[in-house]
Amino acid sequence: MDGVDAVLATPGTAQEKLRLHGHVHRPFGPSLRKSLISLNSTGPDELHRSALASNAISLAYADAVTVLLRECSQDAQAVRAIGAHGQTVRHSPGGIGRAGYTIQLINGSLLAERCGIDVVCDFRNRDIAAGGQGAPLVPAFHAAVFGIDGLPQAILNLGGIANVTLLDGAGGVLGFDCGPGNALLDLWCQKHRDEPYDDDGSWSMTGRIDTQLLERLLEEPYLHKPPPKSTGLDLFNLPWLTRILAKATTDITASNVQATLVEFTVRVAVTAVQAQMPTTRRLLVCGGGAFNGALMRRLCDLLPAVAVSSTEAYGLPAQQVEAAAFAWLAQSYINRQPGNCPAVTGAVGPRILGCLYPVR
C-alpha cells in the first residue's frame, strides 16, 4: 500500500520476450495510505470511504501513466490498454460450489477518462466465480517470462503478502500465497518508528530473534493449509500480531519483534518452497522485499543449495515485475486468452480475466 508502480511494456509472445520501455513510482500520500489500511477491517461509512479511496487511487494511477508516457516520449494513442489491478482491501474466496468475493478499489471509468486509454481491471473476480482463489495471478506470467526447460525454480514475490511460483522445468506451474511479505514489517515500523518501512532491514538487524514469539507466529493455521490458498491483510495485520504478542510471558522490545518478523517471513517462504518443490535450484525474488538486505541474507542462509537473487539479475527489475504482470494480463484479455492458471488458483478451468472500460 505504498503507492503505484507503472511500466510501459510490450508484453511479447512465445517468440519474443517481454520488453520494458520505462517505469515510474508514485507514492500514496499518508492520508490515503491510512484510509486503505482502515478499509481492510470493518468500520463506519465504509461505502463512502471506499468510493473516495477508489477515486483517489485512480487519480494516482492516472498521474503515474501521464508521467510515464511523458518520460518515454509516447502518446496515449500508442498504448493499447492499461492493466490496472487496484488496491485489495478485502479477500474472501469461497472455493468450488461456494460464492466468495474479493475487493480491489479502482474506478476504471475515471482512469479511462483521465488517460484517454482503454482500461482493463477487475482481474480476480472471474477466477473466484469459477471456484478459484482469485490469487495469485502472476504465476502464468512468471512462467512465460522466467521459465527455462529443465530448471526447477521458484519466484518469490515479497509484496505486502508473499506469494511463491514454482516452475518444475517441465511445464508444471504451481503457486500460492505463502504468508506475509512486507505487510507486518511495514506496519510495525510505522507504529514504532513513524517510518513507512525498515530501509534495507537495518532496524531489524539491531534486534534479535525471539524464539518463543517465532514459534507462536508459525502456529498460524493458514500456514499449514495445503494449496490452492490465498490471503491478505484481512488476516496478517496489526491486530493479529497484537493478539499473539499479548500471549508473551516476557516483555519483547520493538526491535526484537521486527527481527523476529523478518525471520518469520523468511521461514514461511522457505518452508513453502522446500515442501512443495524440494528440487528447486534457483530462487528469484521480486517486490519490495527484494530491497530488504536482512530478508535476502536470511533467504541465502536457509537455502544454501539454491541460487538466490533478485529478478533484476535476469532482466526484470524487482519493483517492476508486478506492474509488468498486469500489463501481460491486460494483453491476455485484449487477445481473449485465459489469464488464470487453474492448477494455481483451484478454478474449475481457464478463464478470461478482467473487465474493459473503453475510451470510446
N, C-alpha and C positions, 0 to 999 in steps of 0.2 A: 504493500500500500504506500510505497514511497513516491510513485509518480508514473509517468508514461515513457515507455521506450518505443520509438518508431524507427522502422527501417524502410528504405526504398529498395525493393528486391525484384529480381526476375526469378521466380521460383524454380524454373528449369523443368527438365524432362528426364526420362531414364537415360537419354543420351547426353544430356548437358546438366551438370550440377548447378545448384543454386548460385546466383550471383547477387552480391550486395553492392549497392551504389552509394549508400550513406546511412547515417544513424544520428538521431538526436535523443536526448533525455530531457524531459520537462518535469521537474518535481511538483508534487502536490503541495499546496500551502498547508500550514499547521491546522487551520480550521477544517479544511476538507478531510485531511487525514484523521482528525479526531472524530468527525462525523461518520466516516466509513467504519472506523473501529467500533463506534457505538451501535451502528446498524447491524453488527454481527450478533447482537443479542436483543431481546425484546425490550421495547421502550415506548414512551408516549409519542403519538403523532407520527408513527413510522411511515405511513404512506406519503405524507407531505415531505418529510425529511428525505425519503428515498427519491422522490421526484426531483427535489432540489439537487441532491447529490448526483443523480443521473445527468442532469443538465450540466453541472459543474465539470464532471468527468468528460463529457462530450466536448465541452469547450476547451478543456485541456488537450484532448486528442486533436481537435481542430487546430489549435495553436502549434502542436508538435508537427502536424502534417504541413502546415504553412511554412514553418521554419525549415523543415527537411527539404521541401521542394525548392525553396529559395537557395539553400546551400548546395543543392545538387543541380541547380540551373535547369529545372524541369517545370513544365506547365502542368496544371491539374489534368488537362486533356490527355496527357501522356500516360496517365495511370488508369488501369482498367477497373480496379476496385480497392477499397480499404478493407482489410480484415481487422475488425475491431472486437476484441474479446469483452471489454467492460470489466468491472470490478466485482468479484464474487463477494457477496455478503451473507448468503445462506446456501447450504449444500446438504440436501437430504434425499439421496437417490432411493428409490423404492425397491428395485430389483424386478425380476420377471414375475408378472402377474400382480404386481402392486405398483400403484401410481406414486411416484416420487416427484421431487422438484429441485430445481437449482435456480438461484437468482444472481444474475450478473447485471449490475447497474450500468446502463448505457441508453442513450437516446439516439437511435440510428437515424431518425428523421432529421434531428438537429445537426448531427455530424455531416450528413449528406448535403444539407442545405448550406452549411458554412463552408464546406470544402469544394462543392461542385463536383464530387466524385461519388460513384455508386458505393454503398456501404454494405458489407456482409457482416452480420453479427448474430447473436443468439446461437452459438455453435453447439451448446451442450444438451439442450432440451430434447432434440430429436433422438439422441442416443438413449437418454433416460426414458423417453416414451417407448423405446424398443426394448426396455428391460435392462439397460446398461447403467453403469455408474455415471456416465457423462464425463468421466475423467479417469486417468489422464488422456488427453487427446494428442499429445505430442509424440508418442512412440512411433506412429506411422511416418511422421516427418523425420524423426531420428533415424529410422531405418533407411529412408530414402537418401539422407544426406551423409550419414556416418557408416552405414552398413558395408562390411567387407566380407566376401566369401571366405570361409574357413577361420574367421577370427571371432571367438566368443568375447563379447564386450558389453559393458554397461554404460549408460549415460545417466548421470545423476543431476537432476535439476534442483538446485537449492534456492528456490524462491521462498515465499512465506511458508509454504508447505513443501516438503521434499517428495519428489516422485522419481522413480527409477525406471529406466527402459532397459530390457535385457534382450540382446540380439545374439542368437546362438551361432551365427556364422553359416547357418544352413537354411536361412529364410524364416526361421521361427522368431516371433516377436512376443514378448511379454512385458507388462508394465503395470505399475500401481503406485498409489500414494503410500510411501512407507512411513511417514510421520512428519513431525515439524521440521522445517528448514530454518529460515531466519526469523520466523514469527515470534517465538518465545524469546530469542536472543535480543531482538529489537525492542520488544515490549518491555523487557526487564531493564534494558539500557535506558530507554526513555523514562521509565519510572524512577530509576536511581541515579542517573547521570544527566538527565534532561538533554540527551543527545539522541538523534534519530537512529543511530546504530553504533555498534562497537567496532570502530575503524581497525581493520586488519586483525580483529580479535585481541587487541592489545590489553584491554581491561580484563578480559577473561584470563589472560596469562599472568595477571597479578594475584589470582586466586588459586585455590587447589580444589581438586575433585572431592566432593563429599560422597563417599561410597554408599552410605545409607540412603541419602536422597536419590542417588542414581538408581539404586535398586527399586525404590518406590516408583520412580518415573517409568522404569522399564516394565512395571507390572500393569501398565495401562492395557486393558483388554483389546483395544483396537490393534495394537502392535502384534497380537498373536492370532488375529483373524487371517485366514488364507485369502489370497486374491481370487477374483477381482474385488478391489476395495478402493475407496477414496474418502478423503476427509478434508477438513478446513479449520478455520478459526472458530467454527461452531464448537469444536472440541478442544483444540490446542490453543488456549487463551490464558489470560492472566488469572481469571477465577479458577480455572483448572489447576494452574500452578500453585495458587494460594491455598487451595484445599489440601494439596499434597504437602506443602510447607508447614501447614498447621499441625501435621502429624509428627513433626520433628521433635525429638526428645531434647535436643540442644539447640542453641542459637546458631544460625548459619549466616555468615557475612554475605553481603550482596555480591561481592566479587567471587566468593566461593560458589554461590548459586550460578553465576554466569559461567564459571569454569565447568561446573557440572552440566549445565545446559549444552555447552559445546560438546562434551563427551557423550551426552545423551543423544544429540543429533547425529553424531558420527556413528555411535554404536548401532543405532536403529538402521541407518543406511547400510552399514557393513553387514549386519545380520541379514538384511533383506537380500543383498547380493549373494552372500555365501549360501543362504538357504535355498534360493531359487535357481542359481546358476553357479555352482562351485567351480566350474571350469573357466570362469571369467579371467581373461588375460589383460584386458585394458579397461580402465575406468576414466571416462571423460566427464568433467564437472562443468556445469553452466549455472546461470543465475547469480544473484548477488553473493551467495555463499562461496563462490569461486574466488572472491577477493578477500576472504577471511583466512589469513595465514594460519591461524591456530586450527581452524577446521581442516584445511588442506594438509597440514603436517600430520594431524591425527589420522586422517584417511590413509596417508602413506604408511604410518606406523602400523596400523591394523591390517593393512593389505600389502605385506612386503613382497608377495609374489606377483602383484598386479601393477602394471604401469599406470600411475595416476597422474593426470594432468588436466589443465583447463582445456575446453574445446578450442580455445584460441590457437593452441599448438597445431590444430588440424584444420585451420582455415575459417573458423566461425567464432568471433569474439563472444565470450560468455554472456555478456549483457544483452546481446542481440539475438540469441537463439530463440527465445520465446516469441519475440515480435516476428521473426522470420517464419516461425512455425504457423502463425496465424495468417501471414501472407500466403503461405502454402495452402492452408485450409480454405482461404478465400478463393484461390485459384481452383481448388478442387470443386468448390461449389459452382463457380462460373462454368466449369467444364462438365458439370453434372456427374462428378465422380465421388464415390464414398470417401468420407474423411475419417470415419472411426475405424478402429481395429477391434472386432468383436472378441478376439482372444484376450484383449486387454480389458475392455470395459464390461464384458459379460452380456452385451446386447445380443438379441436373437439373430442379428445379421448385419451386413454392411448397410450404412445409411448415408445419404447426402445430408451434410450438416450445415445449418445456417439459415438465415432469412435475409432477403435482399431488400434494401432501401434504395431504389433507383433515383438518380437525379432527375430524369425526365423519361 
